[in-house]
Structure formats: C-alpha cells, structure tokens
Amino acid sequence: MPVQGSLSIERMCQLAPVSRAGFYRSLQEQSGVEEDMEVRSAIQQIVVEHRRRYGYRRVTAELRRRGIV
C-alpha cells in the first residue's frame, strides 16, 4: 500500500489529478498482481518438484491440495 503520510487520500488525488475511484482501482489491481505472482511461483515450484512430468491437470490438482484455488 502506498505511503501517504499526513495527506488524506482525497488531497493526494487532488494533487495528482486522479479520481478517488481510480486510486482505489489501482490498489485492487496491485493486489491482483501480487496474488498472480504467488500462484505463478507455486506453479513453477510444482513443475520443478515433479521434473516437468506434470501437465496442467496434475498441476491444478496439486495447487488445490496446497489450498490455492
């Protein structure tokens, strides 16, 4: 999350002509990117652990076993 110091979100949006909706949308997009990176990392780990012998069905099943939906 961005560091805002003593400025309110409304004031920051005024200073950098951005709508508040746009500000919050960008926060949601950032969290989505971080989640995607975690999933990609888990997929790479599974593939390496199983010496590239797992196809997408087995990788998906392994992700579910690990609690990643």
N, C-alpha and C positions, 0 to 999 in steps of 0.2 A: 504494500500500500504506500502511496506517495507520502512524503513528509510534508505536512502543511504548516507546522509551526503555530503561530498565533493567528493566522489568517483563517477566516471561515471559508468553507467551500464556495459559498456564494460570491465572496470577494475575489477568490482566486479565479473563478470563472469570468468575472468582470474584467480582471486584469489581463487575462489571456483569452480573448474573445471566444469563449467556448460555452455552450449551453450546459446547464446542470445535468440535463438528460444525457448529453454527450459525455460528460465527465463520468457519470455512473456507468454508462455503456462501456466506456474504455476499461473501467475496473472489472466489469464482468468478463470482457474479452481477455484480460490478463489472466484471470483465474482459470479460464478455459484453456489457455495456452500452457499454463503450469500443469494442469491436470493431464493434458495431452502428452506432455513430456514425461510424466510419471508412467503413463501407460506404455509409451514407446520404449522407455527404459526397461520396464518389466518384460515386454515382448522380446527385446534384444537379449535379456538375461535368459529367458526360457529357451530361445533358439540356440544360444551358445551352450547352455547346460545339456541340451539334447543333441548336440553336434549336427544341427541343421537337418535333423531327421523328422522334425515335427512340421506338419502342414498347418494351414490356418485353423482347421477344425480342432486339432490337438492343442494348439496354442490357445485358442479361445477357451477350451475346456480347462486348461491349466490356469488361465487368468481367473476364471470363475472359482476354481479351487482356492486360489490365493485371495479371493474376496474382491476382485476387480470385475465390475460388471460392464 
